Amino acid sequence: MSQYKQLSLQWEFIISKVKSSVTVVDATLPELPLMYVNEHFTKLTGYTYEEAVGQNCRFLQGADTDPETLELIRDALRKQQSIKIDILNYTKNGQKFWNELNIDPIFNESGECLYFVGIQYDISERKYADQQLKFAASMAEMNSRGQLEFIGKLNHELRTPLNGIMGMIELVSMGETTDEQKEYLDLARQSSEALLNIVNNSLDMAKLGRGKMRVEHIEFQPLKLIQQIVKTHEPSAKNKQLRLLCHADLSVPDVLIGDPLRLRQVLDNLLSNAIKFTEQGEVQLQIDVKQQLMDTVILVFSVRDTGIGIPQQHMDQLFDAFTQSDISHARRYGGSGLGLTICKELLELMNGQISVESIEGKGTQFEVTLPLLLHQQAIPNVG
């Protein structure tokens, strides 16, 4: 192992400062062992420098790693050629992640290949978005009413066992568990929640496609609703060390009439996206009174973040479920391909609308405008 520490300090210093996962492989040895990994590699994979150096990269592979992908990588290494490829890898604790792997050979002046330098990116979110968009595209092809009916029934059937699985996970979590078991349960919970989100979204799309989505007109407290919504998202914001703020116009009526469940669904989606795609700074939910008529008040709900923003060329397609063109960036500004579309459809059912403003690299603000009926006691008496 000592031979691998002969890298020049200057070279090692430069690689250590690269803000991506970087590996260096010894191309002169048949086993192609790792000579160097930077700190971002250890964060990505969970393996320490000492555990990785001297090993062939196959320790990142697992049961579901595609053999054809591995053969393509081996062929490029044999031919001493560059390759860029997506591969399913595993962290030290067994969690799967999609890795965009970029490998380049390094030659000396004599043409001898000395090293293979690899740069890795975690593209799990992009792959997740890919899967959802493929699912959404397949739904678009199911243009008959009977097919949408089938999807709706299927998703109802899926939710029952899925809720049972999630319930069992919670029960097991309440007992005594080791740190390792707790980590596995957290991963299972996250996967179940992601799957439930897909099922719920596809069920909503099926209802919307069949014209069976209905909105309610019941009394609710808007300020209490947004407090509950913010409280739900506080843990995820805290985990990312983001400030989660909530501001409310004091003139917002105490009680209004509308569909609190669908309004919450819209705001939950916007807040979830804002937190997910903001690395530092803050996310803010604000509610204002735009206009008050005789029996109606028009509220504006704003969700603002300091995230990476949305490219201007994609703004027009943001609410289209099946036409988000740049998947590599779509994961950064919405991700699901269904969530924002459902938000738009739900708001239209409630006679509301949604708009977005964004500056790439600085942040995004979604604005929801929604008319709601005043509670009878709050309607001014004119006569």
Disulfide bonds with the S-S distance in Angstrom:
none
